[in-house]
Amino acid sequence: MARLRLGPLLRHVDWTSGTSATVWVEADGACTAEVRCTGGAGGSAPTFRVAGHHYALVVVTGLAPGSATAYEVLLDGERVWPLADSPQPPSTIHTPSVPATGAVVAFGSCRWAAPPVGEPDPVGPDVLDTLSARLAADPDADRPDVLLLLGDQVYADETSDDTRAWIARHRRSAGAGSAAPPDQVADYEEYTHLYDESWGDPELRWLLSTVPSCMIFDDHDVVDDWNTSAAWAADMRATPWWHERITGGLMSYWVYQHLGNLSPAELAEDELYAAVRAADDGTEVLRAFAERAEADPVTVRWSYRRDFGRTRLLMVDTRAARVLEEHHRAMLDAQEAAWLRAQVVDDSGGIDHLLIGTSLPWLLPPMVHFAEGWHAALCRGERGPRWARFGEWLRRRADMEHWAAFPSSFARLTETVAEVGRAAAAPATVCVLSGDVHHGYVAEPDWATGQQPRSRVFQLTCSPLHNSVPMIMQVGFRFGWSRFAKGIGHLLARHGRVTRPAVRWERTGGPWFGNQLMTLTLHGRTARLRLERASAGAKRERGGTDRAGARLIGVYDRTLTDGR
């Protein structure tokens, strides 16, 4: 009998009819996966095989709009979820009323896997584990309609002690060579272990089974500084282990994260999904796709759109879609940039709120922004070849790769945001949702007189969900928002002959540090933002904290727009 290895994950819930959803599972053998709901709704799908692993994405139909429906998972007719000894309540699928009048969107990024239950946590309690405990204790409490995970869902290059020990055993048993770094994953099989470790966490596992999620990758899902420059990419491709790392990374991302981002209609039209399912073993089909995606990124789109009633979400790939040639650098290639503009400008009528999910912040602390623009100018050769070499060295050591490091892309995104905000039927808010920088803040841009959008525009940044925040980083980011630091940034910009941006911005909330989660509550044309931090429970004798007793503490609560 097949057993449930990982999942279930509740992924796409339909907001048009409120009658369908998708549930992702991994089994330990070939079987038919079934989701059976109270009230008669349900669905089933045979597993598909990739590299000896078996997966299914079940489309559940027959749900009632505006309902909360408990479900169970069966493999070949045997119930495998809920787990027999689970202390959590049944997993449920919450569907929106139709037409939906609002949405609750929680978001954040950067999550190291939590240590096993009972072991101390040196970076404090995981905010998602803590949210899970709160919802499990009160299933009728308010919950997010969707959880946006904005990158670094797994860390391929910063592994735990347990994972490093597992990697060593795996490579010895497989007879693998030693070319790959011993503390980083090397291939698809090792990626699957990362997902086991992260998503097998009991609290997170239950949370993802009952709160829908949308995901996009960032650098650590593959490696730190992924696609930071053409020189970096050339150096990585010259290493003996990179090909298997990037191939396994993209294959596993497609299976574990990307598939669940798609609606049933999109899945039905997806040729790769059809080919993998049709094959007795889809490994080579998926491998060929991943190799093509690495060699020619323009052939693949990882970005996607989701509409939650009158709220539109655009999750934007800011890693694989880059143009790296130094004199034509762009965060998004031409096709990706055109797609984004079409979703927010050409098709923006009838929405109350626009959310642009990009793992990397659009608006950074001003000193950081100007430093990245200065650095980009050095790398282009504005101050000569010696400065260009220094710029490339600095780029890899200081993570200078945000929107500001791609000046033309920053300007294009700024103009796109302004254009949709100035439209006759402009949404009430345009919110750029980001993570990556291991702190949280709210920034608001200000255009020149006569250019200000009708929409309220915000940069909302929230990270980490569960990670370390060194003191030097806290000091640096606090300083980066200061007036003195902005002056230093202006001096750097002058040295690099950098043009001032068309927009100015100020921090209106934060900076906040710690494991944290932001939640947007959108109703009609009103928007409210809340930030909560995970507060530790009992201290452990061996250092760190115990997840028992951890709770979410409100840090910030603000009405962004009252809808008038």
KEMAR-485980 format. One record per residue: y, x, z of N, C-alpha, C, O in turn. Coordinates in steps of 0.1 Angstrom, whole numbers, plus 5000, padded with zeros to 4 digits. Atoms other than C-alpha are relative to their C-alpha. Example, Ala and Ser with C-alpha at 12.3 -4.5 7.8 and 13.67 -1.06 7.14 Angstrom:
498850095000495551235078501250095000501250195007/498949915000498951375071501149925008502249975009/
***
This chain:
498850085000500050005000501350095000501350185008/498749935000503550134991500849975012500849865018/499150014989505950195019501450024996501750094986/498649985002509650185021500550145005500350175016/499649874997511050535020501550005004501950075014/498550004997514850465020500649874995500149804986/499450125003517050165019499549895009498849925019/499350045011517549885014501550025001502150025012/498650005000521149925003500549884992500149854981/499450115006523149614995501250064992502150124998/499049935009525349724965501049904994502049875001/499150085007526949484941499949855004498849805003/500050154997527849124953501049944990502149984989/499250065011529148904925501249915006500949835015/498850074995532748774932500549894990501549834992/499650105009532948554901499449875003500049765003/500750134996530248294910499650005014499349895019/500549994987529248414944498649975002498149925013/501450054999525648354936499050124998497750094998/501049895003524048704929500550135007501650145011/499849874994523749054944499050104995498050054989/501149905003521849374939499750085012500550105021/500549934989519749554964499150124995498250104987/500749875005518549924959499050045011499350035023/501049954991515350054975499350124994499350144981/500949905004513250364973498749985007498649975020/501450014995509450334978499350134999499750224992/500749885001506850604983498949994989498050084988/501050015010504750484954500449894990501349814993/499850105010504750264923499749865006498649845012/500250134995505049894932501049904994501949944986/499050105003506949574927500849975013500349945023/499150024989509949544950500649864999501049814989/499550135000511049194961500949985011500750035023/499050044990514049064980499849855002500049774992/500250154998513348724996501049965011501050015022/499050054991516148535012499749875006498949795001/500150144995516248235035500749914991501849944986/499450105009516947925015499550014986499949934978/500650005013514948034985500650104990500050124979/499449915009517248284968499150135000498450165010/500849885000515648614958499950074986500650024977/500249935013514548854930499050115002498650145014/501049894999512049124922500250094988500750054978/500049905011511749434900498950105002498750145014/500949894999509149694893500750135002501950144998/499349874997509950044905500050084987499150064978/500049905011510850314880499950145007500250165019/500449884994509850674885500950124995501250124983/499249885004512050994885499550115010499650105022/500449884992510651334896499149975012499250025022/501050044989507751174916500549915010499849885020/499550104991510050924934500149874993500249864981/500150135006510050554929501149915006501349905018/498850074997513050334929500049864994499449844983/499850135007514049974922501449955004501949975015/498750064997517349794919499749854997499649814985/500450145002516649424925501249914999502149925007/498950105002518949154912499649875007498649815004/500350124992519048874937500949884995502149904993/499250125006520048524923499749885009498849885018/500250134993520348174937500750005013500449905021/499250004988522748264965501049895000501549854989/499050104999525248004977501450075002501450165011/498749944998528948094974500549975015500249865020/499550024987530648145008499049995011499249925021/501150014990527448195027499650145005500050245000/500749884994525648455049498549975000498149895008/501450035002522048475039499150125005499350235000/501049904995519348675058499050034989498649944981/501149975010516848865036499150105006499350175016/501049904997513749075038499550064987499750004976/500549935011512249325015498550015001497950045011/501549995001508549325003499750094989500450104979/500649915010506649584984498649964997497749965006/501350055004503649444965499649895010498449885013/500350124992503949134987499950035015499849935023/500049964986503949325020501450025006502150105000/498749994995507049295042500250145006499450195014/499749874995508649635048501450015007501750115013/498750004994512149535059500349855004500149764996/499649914989513349455086498850085005497750045005/501049924993511449735103499549925012500249855019/500750084990508949595128500750035014500849945022/499449964986510649785158501550005000502150065009/498549985002514249745146500749925011500449805013/499250074990516749655174501149924994501849845000/498950075007519249535148499749864996498549834994/500250145005519749175137499650014985499750124979/500450005014518449075102501250044991502350014994/499049975010520249215072500449874993499649794990/499550125007522448955054500850044988501350154987/499149995012524148905021501149905002500849785002/498850094999527648765025500649984987501050084980/499450035013528948594994501449945002501649875012/498750064999532548504988500149864996499349814988/499750145005533948154985500650024986501250124983/499550005014534848074949500949884998500549774999/499449875002537648104941500450075013500750015023/499749934988538148384966501550015003502350034993/498649994996541448394985500450135005501650165007/499749874995541248744998498850095001497750044998/501149904999539149055005500350095011501550135013/499949904990538549295033499350134995498150134993/500549885007538149655020500250115010501350155014/500049884991537149945043499750124992499050124982/500249885008537350305030500250135008500850135018/499949874994536950665038499250104992498550064982/500849915007535250985027499650115009500050125021/500449874993533651315038499149975012499649955023/500950034990530551245058498850105001497950104992/501249924997528151505072499049905006499349805013/501050084994524851345081500050015016500250125021/500050004985524751245118498750065005497750054999/501349944995522251435140499149885005499649775007/500950104995519151245152500549945013501250005021/499750074988519550985179499650085012498450135013/500349934988519751155213500450145000500450215011/499649865001520951495200501650005001502249904996/498649995000524551605207500650014987500150074978/499350005013527051565179501350095002502250055009/498949914998529451865178501449964994502450014998/498750045006532051685156500449865004501249804998/499650144995532151355176499249904992498549924982/500850115006530651015167500449974986501649984982/499950055014530150905131500749875000500249785007/499350125000532650635124499249884994499349774998/500850105006530150445102498949965009498549845010/501050044990527450455129500649915010500049815015/499350084990530050325153500349864995500249765003/499750135006531050045130498749924999498749805002/501350075001527349955125499649955014499249835015/500350044986526849935163500849885004500349785010/499150114997529849705166499549874993499549764999/500450125008528649465138498649955005498449835006/501350054996525049465151500149935014499349845016/499850064987526249375186500649864999500449775008/499350135002528249075172499949974985500949994978/500250035015526848965138501049904994501349904982/499050095005529548695136501450065000502349994996/498649935000532448945140500450024986499750024976/499549975013534749005111499450134995499350235003/500649885006533249265088500750024986501349934980/499549985013534349435056499249924989498049914990/500650055012533649265023499350114992498450084985/500549885008533049605008500450135007501550135013/499749874994532849965020500150104988499250114980/499849905011534350224996499850145006500550185015/500349874996532850565000500650104989500150104978/499249945009535350794983499750154998500650234994/500449875003533351114979499450085012499650045023/500749924990531251374997499149915009499149925021/501050084993528551125006498950095005498350065016/500949904995526251425009500650134997501550154989/499549865001526951795013498950094994498050135002/501149915007524852004988500250145004499350225003/499749864998526552324999500350035015500650145019/499949994986526952265037498949935007499249815012/501250084995523552175050499850035015500350135021/500349994986522352115085498950105003498250154994/501149914997520052345104498649954997497850024991/501350075003517152095100499850014985498750034980/500149995015517852085062499750144995498950164986/500349875004517952455059498550045003497950114995/501449974997514552485076499149934990498149984986/500850075010513252215053500050064986499050074980/499949935013514552395022499150125000498450154990/500949885000512752715033498649964999497850034991/501450045001509452535038499749944986498749974980/500250065013509852345005499950114989499050104981/500149905010510552654985498850095001498250134991/501249924998507652845000498849924994498049984988/501250085004505252554993500049984985499049974978/499850035015506652504957499950134993499850134980/500049885007506552874950501350034993501350104983/498749995006510252854941500650145002500350215012/499449874999512253174934501149995010501449895016/499049994990514953294957501450014995502450045002/498749995006517853274933501049915006502249945008/499150104994519352964948500450045014499550095021/499649964986521353014980499149935010498849815008/500950064990519052955010500549885008499849815014/499450104992521552725027500649894992501349804997/499550105009522252504997498949944992497950014990/501050065008520252254977499950064986500950114981/500149945013518852374944499649914989499949944977/500550085011517352084925499949865005500349825016/500150144997516551714924499349975013499749895021/500850034988513851724950500850035013500749955023/499249974988516151894975501249905002501649885013/499050104998518851644968499549875006500149815015/500650124994516451364977499950015015500049925022/500049984986516151525011501349975006501449925017/498750024995519851515016500349855002500849805012/499950154998519851135010499149955011499549865018/500950044989516851095033500750025013500749945022/499449964988518751275060501249925003501449875015/498750074998522051095055499849855002500249795011/500250155000520950735047498849965008498749835010/501150044991517850745069500549985015499749935023/499450024987520150745100499949855003500449774995/500350144998519150415116501249915000501249804994/498850085000522650285122500649984987501049884982/499450015014523950375088499149924991499549854982/501050075008520750245072500249855001500249774991/499850154998521349895087501349964994501549864988/498750035005525049905079500049984985500549894979/500050005015524449985042499149894995499249854983/500950115004521749705041500849875001500349774996/499350134998524349435051501450004996502049894996/498650005005527749555039500050064986499550184985/500049945014528149605001500850134999501850155007/499349875001529249954990500350034986499650004977/499649935013531050124961500250145003500750185013/500049864998530750494957500550084988500450044977/499649915011532250784937499850145006499950165018/500249874995531451154940501350085002502350054997/499049904999533651444950499350144999498150154996/500649875003533051824950498750035008497850085002/501149964992530651864979498749934996497649975000/501250065005528251614963499350094991498150074988/500649895008527651914940500250135006499250205010/499749884994529452214953501550015002502349954995/498649994998532852304968500750064988500250154981/499249965012535552344941499449964987499850024977/500750045013533352174915501149974989502049894991/499150025011535252204882501550035003502449964999/498649974997538352364897500750074989501950054987/499449935011538952574866499050044989497850044992/501049965010537452694833499450135004498250155001/500649874996536953044848499049975011497950045010/501050034990535152894878498849944993497649994996/501250065006532852684855499250114992498050114993/500749905007532052994834499250095010498150135007/500849924990531153194865498849935005497849995007/501150074995528952924878498949994990497750004994/501050015010527152874845499350134998498250134992/500749875002526353244845499050035011498250125010/500949974989524453224878498649944996498549844989/501350055004520653174875499649875006498649815002/500450134993520552864898500949884997500649775001/499050115002523552664886499449884992499749774995/500550105009521752474858499249895008499449775006/500950104993519152314881500949935011500649815014/499250074990521852244908500849894993500849784999/499250105006524152054885499249894993499649774994/500950105006521351884866499449915011499549785010/500550084989519751774899501149915007500849805011/498950074994523151674913500449874992500549764998/499650115008524051444884498849904999499149784999/501150105000520551294882499949925012499749805012/500150074987520451214919501249915002501149805008/498950094999523951074918499849874992500249764997/500250125008523050844890499049905007499249785007/501050094993519950714909500549945013500449825015/499750044987521250704944501449935002501549845010/498650054998524950614939500549924988500949804990/499350065011526050524904499449864996500149774994/500650135005523450254895500549885008500749785002/499650114991524450044925501449964998501849855002/498750045003528050044914500249904989501249834988/499950085012527249844883499649865003498749835012/500450144999527049464880498749984992498350064984/501250035007523849294868500350004985499450044977/499750015014525649234834500150144994499650174983/499949865005526449604831498750075000498450154991/501449945000522949704841499249954988498550034982/500850065011521549474814500450074987499650074977/499549945013523649654787499950155001500250224991/500049854999523050014800498850054994497650034998/501149955008520850194775499250105008498050115007/500749914992520050474799499149945010497949975012/500850084990518850234826498849944994497749944999/501150065007516750054801498950114996497750084997/500949905005515250384788499250065012498050085011/500749954988514450514823498949905005497849945009/500950104995512850184833498849984991497749964995/501150025010510750164801499150125000497950104996/500949885000509350514805499050005011499349955022/500949994989506250574825500550095011500350075023/499349904991508150864840501350034993501450094983/498749995006511850864834500750135003501950155000/499449874996512451224846500750064988501950104989/499549925011512951384812501249924993502149984988/498950085006515151094799501250025009502350045003/498849984992517451124829500550145000501750175001/499749865000517351504828500950034987501950104988/499249985012518551504792501449945001502450004996/498750064998521351264801500950095009502150115006/499249914991522451494830500550124993501650174996/499649875007522451804808501149974990502050054988/498950035010524551624782501349975007502450015003/498850034992526951494809500750135004501950145005/499449874996527451854821500650084988501750134989/499649925012527752004786501249934993502150004988/498950075007530051734772500449885008500049765005/499750114991531651524799500649884994500549774999/499350115006533551304775499049894995499449784993/501050105005530251134765499649905012498949815009/500450084989529850984800501249955008502250025010/498950064991532050754821499449975014498549885015/500450034986531450764859500949905007500649835016/499150094995534550564866499649854998498849834988/500450145002534250184870501049915006501949955014/499150104995536049864878499249895007498249855003/500550124993535349594903501149915004502249955008/499050104997537249274908499549925012498449865011/500450084989537149104942501049885001502149895008/499050105002538848774934501250054993501150104981/498849955006542448864927500450145004501650185003/499849864997542049214940499250094990498050064989/500749915010541149484914499850145006500850205011/500349864996539449814923499650084988498850044980/500449905010539350104899499650135007500450205013/500549884994537150384911500050114989499450104979/499749915011538250694892499350145003499450195014/500749875000536151014885501050114999501650124988/499049895001538451304893499250145001499950245004/500849875000535651574891499450034986499750134980/500849975012533451544860500949974987500550034977/499250035012536151404837501250094997502150064989/498949915002538451704839500050084987499050104981/499849905011539851914811500450135006501450135013/499849874992539652274823500750114992501250204998/499449905008541152474794501450025006502249925007/498849974991544152644812501349934994502149885002/498750055005546952534788499949854996500949794991/500250155003545552174784499449935012498749835011/500750054988544452114820500449855002501649815001/499850144997544051744829499049965010497849995009/500950064991542551554858499049914993497849904997/500850095008541251304833500150034985501250064981/500049975014540251364797500749884993501049785000/499250105006542051154771499449865000500149765002/500750135000539450874769500049945014500249825015/499950064986539350844807501349955004501549855010/498750044997543050834810500449874993501149794998/499750135007543250564783499349885006499849775007/500750114993540550364801500749955012500949845015/499350034987542450384834501349924996501549825003/498750075004545750274817499749864995500449764999/500350135006544049984799499649905012499949795011/500450084989542649854832501249965009501249855015/498950034991545949864851501249964994502149895000/498850045007548549804825499749894990500449784990/500350095011547049624795499349885005499349774998/500850114995544849394817500349985015499449965023/499750014985546749354850500549865004500849845015/499550134996547848994848499049935008497849945007/500950084992546448764874499450065012498550015018/500549934988545849014902501150015010502350035007/499049994989547549024936500150145005501150185010/500049864994546549374946499250094990498150054986/500749905008545549684926499750125009500550185016/500549884993543449954943499550104991498650074983/500549895008542950284927499350105009500050175017/500849924992540150474943499850144994499250154983/500249865005540450854937499850095012500650095021/500449924989538751094960501250105004501350125016/498949914998541751334957501349935001501749854992/498750074998545151214970501050034988501050144983/499049995009547851144945501350065006501950165001/498849954993550751204970499550085012498950035021/500449914989550151504993501250035008502450005004/498849954994552451655019500850084990500350164983/499149945010555451774999499850154998499750204987/500249865001554952145007498750034992498750124983/501349985007551252124995500249964985499750034977/499850045014552351934964500750114992500250154981/499249905007554952194954499250134999499350204988/500949885001552552484962499049994989498750094982/501050025011549952334939500650014987500050064977/499350005013552452284911500450154997500250194985/499749865002553652644916498850084996498850164987/501249935003550152774916499549974986499050064979/500550035014549252584884500950074990500350114979/499249935009552252744867499650154999499650214989/500549865000551053084878498850024991498750114983/501249995008547653024863500249984985499450034977/499650015015549252914830500650124995500850134982/499349875004550953254829501549995000502150084993/498650015000554453144836500750125006501950155002/499449874994555053464856499350124996499450235002/500749885005552853694836498550015004498149935013/501550004998549153794836499650045014498650005019/500449964987549153964870500149885010499249865018/499950124992550453644887498949904996498449835005/501150105004547853444866498750045007498049955011/501249964994545053654880500049965015499049925021/499950044986546353604915499949855002499349805012/500150154999546653224909498649964999498249875007/501550045001542953204899499350035013498549965018/500649964987541953394930500449905011499649865019/499550094989544153164952499449864998499149805008/500550145003542852844935498749985006498449885012/501350014995539352914946499950015015499049955022/500049984985540253004982500849905007500649885019/499150094993542852744990499949854995500749774998/500250145005541452434972501249944994501549824997/498850055007544452394950499549934987499649994977/500650065012542952134927500249845001499449774995/499850144999544451794936500949964988501150044979/499250055011546551574913501250104997501650124986/498849925002549551804919499750134992500650194986/500449885008547552104904499849974986499550064978/500150045014547351904872501349934996501349804996/498750075001551051834866500149894990500849794993/499950115010550751634834499349885004499749775002/500850124995548051414850500749935011500749815012/499350064989550151364881501149924994501449804999/498950075006553151264859499549874993500149764994/500550125007550951024839499549895009499849785007/500450104990549450854869501249945007501249825009/498850054994552850824885500749904990501149794995/499450095010554150654853499249884999499749764997/500850115001551150434851500149905012500249785010/499850084988551550314887501349934999501449815002/498750075002555250244880500049894990500649794992/500050105011554550064848499449875004499949765001/500650124996552149824863500849935011500849815012/499250064989554449774893501249944995501849865002/498850065006557349684870499849884991500749824987/500350115009555549424850500449875005500749865017/499550144996556649064850499149945010499549875020/501150064991553348964867499550115009498250125010/500449894992553249274889499249965012499549865019/500750034987550749274918500950035012501950105011/499249994988552149254953499950155005500950205009/500149864996550749604961499250084990498350024983/500849905007549449904943499750115010500650185015/500449904990547450124967499150104994498050074988/500849895004546050464958499250045013499850085023/500949974989543050514981499350134999498650154988/500549875001541950864988499450065013499549995023/500649934989540051105011500250154999501450194997/500149855003539151475009500750095010500150195013/499249914994541851625030499850015016500650075023/500449994986540251565065501249965009501350015021/499150074991543151365079500549874993500249854981/499550135006544751025074501549995001502150055009/498550025000548250925065500349894990499549854981/499450105009550350665047501250064994502150115001/498849955007552950775021500549904991499749834984/499450105008555350565002501050074990501950154994/499149945010557050674969501349924998501449805000/498750065003560650614959500450054986500650174984/499549975013561750604923501550004999502149955009/498650005002565250654910500549854999499849764995/499450145001567650354910499749944987499950014976/500350075012566650104885498650024995498149954986/501349975004563150244882498949965010497749975007/500950044990561650114914499149884996499649784991/500950115004558549894908500349885009500849895020/500050124992558449534920498950015011499149965022/501149984990555149614937500350105011501150195008/500049894990554949794970498950104997497850064994/500949895004553250124963499750095012500650135019/500449924988551250324989499050104996498150074987/501249914999549150634991499449995014500050015024/500750024988546550555017498850105000497950094992/501049904999544450855027499350005013499949995024/500850014988541550845051498850094999497950074991/501249924999539051115059500250095013501350115018/501450025004536751225074499449885007499949835017/500850104993534150965083499250075011499050025021/500849924990532151235101500050144995499150194987/499949865005533151595097500950075010501550015019/499149924992535051875114501450014995501650004983/498649995003538751905115500650125008501150105019/499549894993539752255125501449995004502249934997/498750004995542852305146501050064990502150004988/499049945010544452525119500349904989501449904984/499750105010544052245094501049895006501949844999/499150094994545752005118501450055001502449984997/498749944999548652235124500650014986501849984984/499549995014548952305086500549874994501549874988/499650135006549051945076501249945007502149885001/498850054993551551845103501250084995502350024993/498949925005553752135092500449964986501549964982/499750025015553352045055500849884998501449874987/499150115001555151715061501450025005502349935003/498749984994558151875078501150034989500750074978/498949975009561551915062500150154996500450194985/500049855002561352295066499050034990499250114981/501149975009558052305048500349954986500050024976/499650045013559452095020500950104993500850124981/499149905005562152355016499250124994499650174984/500849895005559552625012499349964987499250044978/500750055013557752414986501050004989500650044977/499050005011561052384966500250154995500450174983/499949865004561352764967498850054991499050124981/501149975009557852804953500149944987499850004976/499850075013558552544926501050074991500850094979/499049925008561552744916499550124994499750164983/500749875004559553064914499149974988499050054979/500950035011557052894892500649924988499949894979/499350085010559652714871499449874998499249824986/500750135000558152384880501049895000502049905008/499150115000559952064871499849915012498649885015/500250104988560651824900499449884995499649834984/500650125004558551514899501049894999502149895004/499150115002560051184888500149915012500849815012/500150094988559251034922500150095013499650205013/500049944987559951124958499249915009499049795007/500850084990557851014988500250055014500550175016/499949974986557851005025498849955007498249855003/501150044992555150985051500549895009501549915016/499650114991555350645069499049975010499149875017/501050024989552250675090499150135000498850184990/500949884999550150965104500950125002502150115005/501449985003549051225102499149975012499549995024/501150024990545851125121498850084997498550114986/501149925001542951335128498849945008499049875017/501250054994539351265138499249924991499649904979/500950095009536451055124500649865000500749805010/499250125001538250755111499749924987499149964978/500250105011538150445088501249924999501849875008/498950095003540950255071499449874995498449874988/500450135005540649885064501249924995502249905002/498950085006542849675041499549865001498449824996/500350145000542849305047501049934991502249934993/499250065011544149125016499849855000498749814998/500150155000544948755016501249954992502349974996/498950035009546848604988500850124996500250224991/499249885003549748844982500450085013501350165012/499849934988549748965018499050125001497950114996/500949884998548249305028500350065014501450085018/499949944987547549445062499150125001498050124996/500849884999546349795070499750035014500650025023/500449964987544349905100499350134999498450154991/500749874999543150255110499350005013500049985023/500749994987540450295136499350145000498950194990/500649874997539050615151498849985009498849905018/501250004992535550675165500350085013500650205012/499849944987535950745202498650035007497749955006/501349954995533150945219499549925012500349875020/500650064988530750805244499850125010500750195013/500249904989529151025271499950154994499550174983/500149865003529451405270498650055003497950005012/501349944999526251605266500150145007501150215005/500049874994525351905287500050124990500650224993/500149895010524552115256501250014991501250084981/498850005008527952045241500049884990498949824988/499950115009529151775217500049875008500249875020/500050134994528951405224498749924996498049964986/501150095003526251135224500649884993501649834997/499550125007526550845200500049875009500749785006/500150114991525650605228501349985007501950075012/498750044994528750425240501250034992502350004996/498849985009530950535211500649874996499949774995/499450125004533450275200501250034991501650154990/498849985009536250225175501249965007501349855013/498750024993539750255188501149984989501250064980/498950025009542650105169501150105002501650125013/498949895000545250375160501249954993502349984997/498950035009547450205134499749864995498649834990/500150135005548049845124501349954995502349955002/498750025006550749745100499949904988498949914981/499950095012551649465075500750084989501850124991/499449935011552249635042500949914992501949964987/499250105007553549325025499649865005498549835007/500350134994553948975038499949894989499849774991/500350095011553548825003501249934995501149854985/498850075004557148704999500550074987501650024982/
***
